[in-house]
């Protein structure tokens, strides 16, 4: 039962059945009501997640030597990079402000790593066409990260992590940008001068794009080529070895078949960029990587989940066994609209990133994502149930085990399952050997007129994802020994994928029809029937109440990764 607010005080009369001479509060009619955390206040959320020693503004930081030292180190780094030059303030020019941002960097176990002070430009005052133009910067896909983890486990490659210090400061600006001098470090000789930025600075609208262009422009000189499928994936292929590099803003994962070649690449990068070699991959973008015997890797987001629960002010809530109620459908207008939906949207957005290693909550998260526009207290209760489920399953994640290079997929659809639009929910999961590397649970873009149509569209979505993964493997010079095997529990959809006759009743499925059929006929894809109680993708269309979970995982204890499903879940 969810409790979103404090309960009213109650006075209970003393029990006539208790004749013990001791006088208690209960006998005196005094009962203190239990206080439950409020979930509807955004300001409460901000207070709960902020560190007590983290300054909110510059003057507050001056009273702590550690923060003063952190600001000095930041200014020294900016000077070494040649980030700006002091010039007289030009007339009729936009001058961008700046601000100090303070943050305590922590390790995966919660201990303090260092005090970080960062000078951030107030990019909101920039004007398009005057001091910025292009801002787009690519980010690596989650599937690519899991694919590289699976390959590293299969071939027993060492995973190493790099961090670029002050990464955005390496980017070179193409536009003229002027900024005020940083607070506390104004030049005494030229107090009225401004900073003409020569290089990028955090907070500028074009900062991510400038850094990405700088780094990716240097990689080809080391022999790397960019993947055509993922612009954040780079590969260096020699006659005897291969090195793979993943870029996520300023965090880098690097691995390969030759450790000495990997080390030489790191040394070459450190000559141009100020790198911090973090050694073996352990903590990356909220992902905790644990190494086990037999070459296995277990990846979860326990710390991220704890922070999320704390953000929702539910760190003392009781856990529940499933993230959603069985066969429970919610209407979009059901309940009372939330007066301030900001926190609801923030929590749901954070839950989306948690599905990186948690396919078990993908269906429930997809459900609450559909109410972002106008959430109600009923929709809020769905989010709270997911959080209560996370409270009892903090150590769940994905296990990567050594295995084959065979690709396989499972796809399913819940025909007209959405009571608001009658659109179908599709789900699929793709395995590399026994390791799950891609999964999805989402609502179809249009209404399907039959279960066959819904299942066929799910088949097309999964086939498209498999095709993309095969292209990534080709970019990595990896060979898939067999045609991928795609499982579906709908015989009619399987018949359509192999039927050379184009029926008039499925004319509106023209694109999906030809997409699947061409791959089946060219032997690039093999489709196969699987019983519903063995349909792994059913978890992504019905949640943990699906037959596959009930059959294989219902006896699992909370807090340990399910071992019954191949690759873990």
Secondary structure, 3 states (H helix, E strand, C coil): CCCCCCCCCCCCCCCCCCCCCCCCCCCCCCCCCCCCCCCCCHHHHHHHHCCCCCCCCHHHHCCCHHHHHHHHHHHHHHHHHCCEEEECCCCCCCEECEEEEEEEEECCCCCEEEEEEEEEECHHHCCECCCECCCCCCCCCHHHHHHHHHHHHHHCCCCEEEEECCHHHHCECCCCCEECCCCCCCCCCCCCCEEEECECCCCCCCHHHHHHHHHHHHHHHHCCEECCCCCCEEEEECCCCEEEEEEECCEEEEEECCHHHHHHHHHHHHCCCCEEEEEECCEECCEEEEECHHHCEEEECHHHHHHHHHHCCCCCCCCCCCCCCCCCCCCCCCCCECCCCHHHHHHHHHHHHHCCCCHHHHHHHHHHHCCCCCCEHHHHHHHHHHHHHHHHCCCCEEEECCCCCCEEEEEEEECCCCCCCCCCEEEEEEEECCEEEEEEEEECCCCCCCHHHHHHHHHHHHHHHHHHHHHHHHHCCCCCCCCEEEEECCHHHHHHHHCCCCCHHHHHHHHHHHHHHHHHHCCCEEEEECCHHHCHHHHHHHHHHCHHHHHHCCCCCCCCCCCCCCCCC
